[in-house]
């Protein structure tokens, strides 16, 4: 039974890995990625509450004690 010649395995594996690395680099560099997101300015609308629409006077209990 003949011996299996493994002397060329190293160069075959290394060249395969280099080829795969190059192919993946080309594949990744060909893709377009989205740019950096910019903050969106939001225009908030202030809603009027019922107590802001009409004038109200707040009476403090301590202010009536002073005479």
Order of alpha helices (4+ residues) and beta strands (2+ residues): alpha-alpha
